Amino acid sequence: SEGLVIGVDPDKERIKIAQQKYQGDHFGNRLQFLEGSSENFPEGNYDIIFSNHVVHWIEDKGALFKKVCENLSPGGRFAFVAVTGPSPIDVVIHQLLGERRARAIL
Protein backbone atom coordinates (compact mmCIF):
# COMPACT_ATOMS: atom_id res chain seq x y z
CA SER A 1 0.00 0.00 0.00
CA GLU A 2 1.08 3.57 -0.59
CA GLY A 3 0.85 5.80 2.42
CA LEU A 4 2.85 7.75 4.92
CA VAL A 5 2.77 6.91 8.63
CA ILE A 6 3.87 9.62 11.05
CA GLY A 7 4.49 8.71 14.68
CA VAL A 8 4.43 11.65 17.10
CA ASP A 9 5.69 11.52 20.68
CA PRO A 10 6.89 14.21 23.09
CA ASP A 11 9.63 11.93 24.45
CA LYS A 12 12.87 11.88 22.41
CA GLU A 13 13.84 8.52 23.94
CA ARG A 14 10.60 6.88 22.79
CA ILE A 15 11.17 8.23 19.30
CA LYS A 16 14.66 6.76 19.33
CA ILE A 17 13.28 3.38 20.46
CA ALA A 18 10.62 3.43 17.72
CA GLN A 19 13.18 4.35 15.07
CA GLN A 20 15.41 1.46 16.14
CA LYS A 21 12.50 -0.97 16.35
CA TYR A 22 11.16 -0.17 12.87
CA GLN A 23 14.46 0.60 11.11
CA GLY A 24 14.55 -1.33 7.84
CA ASP A 25 10.99 -2.60 8.39
CA HIS A 26 8.60 -3.01 5.46
CA PHE A 27 7.52 0.64 5.76
CA GLY A 28 10.73 1.87 4.12
CA ASN A 29 10.72 5.66 3.82
CA ARG A 30 6.96 5.80 4.43
CA LEU A 31 7.46 5.89 8.22
CA GLN A 32 8.51 9.04 10.06
CA PHE A 33 8.81 9.85 13.75
CA LEU A 34 8.48 13.42 14.99
CA GLU A 35 8.85 15.01 18.39
CA GLY A 36 5.58 16.65 19.38
CA SER A 37 2.31 16.02 21.10
CA SER A 38 -1.30 15.39 20.32
CA GLU A 39 -1.87 19.10 20.79
CA ASN A 40 0.73 20.20 18.25
CA PHE A 41 1.03 17.38 15.73
CA PRO A 42 1.99 18.40 12.18
CA GLU A 43 -0.84 19.98 10.25
CA GLY A 44 -1.84 18.02 7.21
CA ASN A 45 -4.61 16.22 5.42
CA TYR A 46 -4.78 12.83 7.13
CA ASP A 47 -6.93 9.84 6.23
CA ILE A 48 -6.52 8.37 9.72
CA ILE A 49 -5.43 9.87 13.02
CA PHE A 50 -4.89 7.31 15.77
CA SER A 51 -4.13 8.08 19.40
CA ASN A 52 -3.08 5.41 21.88
CA HIS A 53 -3.58 6.17 25.60
CA VAL A 54 -3.23 9.96 25.22
CA VAL A 55 -6.69 11.57 24.94
CA HIS A 56 -7.55 11.05 28.60
CA TRP A 57 -4.48 13.15 29.56
CA ILE A 58 -5.49 16.13 27.41
CA GLU A 59 -7.11 18.88 29.45
CA ASP A 60 -8.88 20.69 26.59
CA LYS A 61 -10.39 17.80 24.66
CA GLY A 62 -12.62 20.16 22.67
CA ALA A 63 -9.58 21.94 21.23
CA LEU A 64 -7.94 18.59 20.48
CA PHE A 65 -11.00 17.24 18.64
CA LYS A 66 -11.31 20.50 16.71
CA LYS A 67 -7.67 20.28 15.59
CA VAL A 68 -8.12 16.63 14.62
CA CYS A 69 -11.22 17.44 12.55
CA GLU A 70 -9.45 20.34 10.83
CA ASN A 71 -6.64 17.97 9.78
CA LEU A 72 -8.71 15.00 8.60
CA SER A 73 -9.27 14.56 4.90
CA PRO A 74 -12.93 14.29 3.77
CA GLY A 75 -14.15 10.91 5.02
CA GLY A 76 -11.10 10.59 7.29
CA ARG A 77 -11.30 8.79 10.61
CA PHE A 78 -10.11 9.53 14.15
CA ALA A 79 -9.61 6.49 16.36
CA PHE A 80 -8.35 6.56 19.92
CA VAL A 81 -7.80 4.32 22.89
CA ALA A 82 -8.26 5.93 26.30
CA VAL A 83 -8.28 4.77 29.88
CA THR A 84 -11.86 4.87 31.12
CA GLY A 85 -11.94 2.52 34.06
CA PRO A 86 -9.80 0.37 36.29
CA SER A 87 -6.49 -0.66 34.84
CA PRO A 88 -5.97 -4.34 34.04
CA ILE A 89 -3.69 -4.72 37.07
CA ASP A 90 -6.45 -3.35 39.33
CA VAL A 91 -8.83 -5.99 38.00
CA VAL A 92 -6.29 -8.77 38.63
CA ILE A 93 -5.60 -7.55 42.18
CA HIS A 94 -9.33 -7.46 42.94
CA GLN A 95 -9.78 -10.97 41.59
CA LEU A 96 -6.79 -12.42 43.45
CA LEU A 97 -7.25 -10.73 46.81
CA GLY A 98 -10.96 -10.23 46.96
CA GLU A 99 -12.82 -6.94 46.68
CA ARG A 100 -12.56 -5.78 50.33
CA ARG A 101 -8.82 -6.42 50.81
CA ALA A 102 -7.92 -4.98 47.38
CA ARG A 103 -9.68 -1.71 48.18
CA ALA A 104 -7.62 -1.39 51.37
CA ILE A 105 -4.40 -1.88 49.39
CA LEU A 106 -5.30 0.46 46.53
N, C-alpha and C positions, 0 to 999 in steps of 0.2 A: 504494500500500500504506500501511497505517497502522502506524507504529512510530516509536519514538524511538531515535536513534543518539547515543551519548555517546562523544566522543573524549577520552581522558585522556592527558596528557603532563606530565612534571615541568618542562619548559622553557617559560616564559612566552612566549618569542619564537616557538617552534613553534606554540603555541596561537594567537598573533596571526596568523601566516602562514596557518594553517588557516582561521581565521575570515574572513580577507580572501579566500582562495581560494574558499571555499564560500558567501560572502555572497550572498544572493539566489538561490542554487541551488535546484533543484527540491525540496530537503528542507524548505524553509520553516522553521517553528519546531520541526521534529522533529529538529533537529541541534543538539547542545550540545557545547561544549568545556570541560573542567574541568582545572585544575591538580592533578596527583596522580601516582601511580605505579601500577604493576601490583600493588604490595603494599598500597596503600591506596585502591583505586578505590572509588567509592560503592557501598555495599551496596544490593542490590536483588533483583529476581527477573527475571533476564535469560534470553531465549531463546537468544542467541548471545553468547559472549565471544570476541573475536578479538584476538590479540597478534601484532604484527609486529616481529620482530627484537629481542625483549626477554627472553624466557624464559631464554636462555643466559646472561644477565647476572645473574639472580637467584640469590643464594647458597642460600637455603632454598627449593628448588623444592617440597618436600613441603608447606610452609606455604602457598605460592602455590596449588598445586593444591587444597588443602583449602578455601581461601577461594573459589576459583573454583567448586568443587562446591557449597559452601554458598549461593552466589548464583545458581546456575542454576535456572531453572524446571524442573519435571518434563519430561523429554525434551529439555532444552536441550543445546546443543553448545558445546564449547570447541575452538577451532581456533587453532593458532599456527604461525608461521614462525620457525625458529631456525637460527643458523649451526651447522653440524655438520661442516664440512670446509673445504677451501681456498676462499678467496674467489674470485669470478670473475676478478679481476685476477691472482691467483696462477696460475690455470689458463692465462690468456693469456700471461703471462710465460714459463711453462714451455714452452708451445707455440712461442713466437717465438724464444726463446734456447736451447732445448734443456735437458733435465733437469739436467745437471751444472752448467752455467754459472748457471742460475736459482737453484739451491740456494746457490751461493756469494754471489749477490746478496742473497737473502732471508735 
